[in-house]
């Protein structure tokens, strides 16, 4: 992966965010209630659209709201900061007909107006991974064309599905989807008629560093890869040595690096790149009154 390509991808992200921040008039919620949560609160931390026009958060930090408002990956927005010492419940009503993207802009506006948030981007050199085609070529195929007018596969309750030898349910094929299943310490990605984007996003999120697709594969594909969950849930793993393809002692499946190369013919290569990091310059922990 060249630094030029990394810079181009991340500059586009920075520019789109900057345009959103610099707009004179971002759309606003019709009404928004923000209430600090007692420090002893131990419920769930989540934000969601209760219906197309109502946005709710329970027990969330400013970092979580920022991540949702801008769609940052974990590596692009460090979540440490004193402003995370307070949690909030948020209830906001969007204008009728607002889209999810418009609600994100409204949340950015709420952070700027009610929390007086100011921010900027700065460059930071860090580890990135390139997803490349391994020697020997890819081991999966482009998805067959869909039959026009074919009805979608009917959902089947998981309890009614047969399981394979690894303990995974055997689902009917669902075009235009990528599914992650877990069973017996294994993770399995099953994709049908979809691009590699979803897998790249999953790897970025799990490894905590940018993963850049350098395969040049632009179609929609069917593929399955099975790997050890521990290899993506316990920090950034080290790539398997060249030629290593055995599972760890006691089973548990191959690490994600070895699984990608052996099962899909893809390879993650570590390199360094300058990444745009989102930095909060100022934010008030006490929001303006409702």
N, C-alpha and C positions, 0 to 999 in steps of 0.2 A: 504494500500500500504506500503510495507516495504521500509525502506531507502535503503536496498541492491538493490532492484529492480529498484528504481529511479536512484541510482548511476550507475547501469549497463547500463540502457537506455541512460543516458546522457554521460557516459564515452565513449560509442560507437560513439556518435555524436562528442565528443571532439577529439577522436582519428582520425576519418575520416577527420576532418578539419585540425588537426595537420599534417596529412600525406600530405594533399594538400599544406599547407604552407611550409612544410619542403622539398618538392621535389626540386631537383636541377634545373630542367627545366620544368616549367609549359608551356603549349601551349600559343602562343601569337597571338594577332590580326595582320594581315598583315599591317594594317595602322590604326591609331586612332587619331582623332582630339578632343581636349578638350578645350572648351572656357568658361571662367567665364561669368555668366549672370548678367546684371545690377541688383542692389538691388531693383530697382523699378519694376522689372519684375513680372507680376501677372498671367501668363498663367498656363497651366496644368503641373503637376509634374508626369512624368511617364518614364518608361524604357520598351522597347519592342524589339523583333526581327522583323524587317521590312520584312525580308525574311530569308531563312535559313542561309544566310551568312552575313547579315548586322544588326548590333546592334545599336540602337539609344536611347538616353536619352534626355529629354528636361526639363530644370529647376529643376535639381535634386541635392540633397545634397550628401555628402560622405556617410552618414548613409544609404540612400536609396540604393546606389550602393553596399555597404557592405551587406545589408540585402538580396539583390538579388543574389549577388555572392555566398553567403554561405547558403541561404535558412533558415535563422534564424527565429524563432518565436519571437514575440515582447518581451517576458519575458527574452530571452537569450541574448539580445543585447540592452542595454540602448542607446537611441538615442540622449541624451543630450551631448553637447560639443561645444566648440568654433568653431571647424571645420565645423559645420553646418551653420555658418553665411554666407557662400558662396554657390551659386548654379552654376551648370554647364550644358552646352549642350555637349553631347558626341556623336560622330559618329565613328563607328569602323567597319572594314571589316574583317570577319573571313575567313580562307581558305575554298575553295570549299568543300562541303561535311561535314563540321563541325556539330556536334550534339549540341542540347541545353545544355547538360551537359559539353561538351567541351567549349562552349561559357562562361559558368560560371567560368571555370578554367582560361580562358583568361581574364575575368574581374578581378579575384583575382590577376593575374599577372600585369594587368594594374594598379591596386591600389598600388601594391608593388613597381613597377618601376616608374610610373609617379607621384604618390603622396607620395612615400617613406613611406608607411604605415607599422608599426610594431605593433604586437598585442600579447595577451596571454589570457589564461583562468584563472579564479579564482573562488573559491567556494563561494556561497552565500546561506544562509538559507532563504527560502521563502515559502509562501503558495503554496500548490499544491492541486489539486482535483483528487480523484480517482473515476472513473466511475465503479460502482458495480451493480450487480443484486439486486434489491430491494426485501424485503420480499414479498412472493407471486409469485415470478418468472417473467420471461419476458412475455410481452404481444404482441409480434410480432413473425413471423415465418420465417424459412429459405426459401429462394426463390426457386421456383420449377425449375427443370432442364430446360435449354433452348433447344428448338427444333433444332436439327442440320440442317443447311442450311436455317433456317427461315430468310426471308428478314427483315432488320431493319425497325422499325416504321417510316413511312414517316412524316417529320416535318410538322406541321400545324401552320399557322400564329396565333399569340396570339389573334388577332382581331376576328378570326373565332371560337375560343374556347368558350364553355359555361362556366359560372362561378357558383361556389357553393354558399351556403348561407353566407359564410364568405367573399365572393368577390374574391376568388382565381380561376384562370383559371383551368379547368379540362383537364390536358394533357393526351395523351395516354401513357401507361407504356413504359419506356425506360430503358431496362436492362443495368446493369453496370454503373449506374449514380446516383448522389445525387444532387438534385436541391434545392435551397433556393428561396422562393418566399416571397413577402411582399404585404400586403393589409390591409388597414384600421387599422393600428397600430399593426398588427399581423405579425409574422414571421412563416413560415412553411417549414420544411425540409421534402422532399419527396425522399426516396431512393428506388432503385429497383435493386435487385441482386447485392448488393455491401457490402463490409465489413463495420465495424464500424469506420475504420480509418478516413474516410472523416469527419464524424460527430465529432470525437475526435479532429481533427485538427481545425474544425470550432469553437468548444467550447474553445479551447486553445486561438485561435486568438481573439474571442469576449470577453472572460473573462480576458484576459491579463495575465494568469497564466498557468503553465503546467497542462494539463489534461492527466492522465495516464489511459489507458484501463486495468482494472482489472476484466473484466467480464468473461474472458476465452472463449468468443464467437469468434470462428475463421472462421465461414462460411460466406456466402453471404446472405443478408437478404433484405426483403421488409419491410419498415416501414414509418410511417408518424407521425410527431409531430408538434403541433401548439402551439405557445407561444406568450407572450407579447414582442414586439420588445424593449420596454423600459427596460426590465429586462436584456438585453445583450448589450444595447447601452449606458447605463448610468453608466459605471464603473462596478466593480465586485459586483454582487448582493449578498445579504445574503440568505442562504437557507431558504425555507419555514419551519415553525415549523412542527414537526411530525404530520401527519394526516391532515394538512391544504391542501385543494384541491379547494378552491373557488377562482373565479376570483376577481380581485380588484374591488372596487366600481366603477360603471360607465362602466363596461365592460373592454375590452382591452385584455382579455385572461389571462391565468395563467402565472406566472413567469416561466422561463426556468427550474428551479429546480423542481417545482411542476409538470410541464408538462411532463418532462422526467419520473418521477415516476408514475404518474397517467396514462399516455398514452402508455408508453413503458415498464414500470416495471424496469426502470433503476434509479440509485441513484448516485448523486454526493456527495462525502464525503470529507470534508476539512481536510487536515493534513499538516505537515511540512516536508520539504526535503531539502537536500543540492543540489543546482543546479549549473551547470557550466555556468558562465557568460562570454561572449566575451568582452574583454577590449582592446580599442585602446591605445597603449602606445605613439605612435608618428604618425603624419600624416602632410604633408605639404598642406597648403591651396592653394598654387600656384603650379600647376603641372609643370613638366619639359616641355620644348617647344615641339610643334608638329613636 
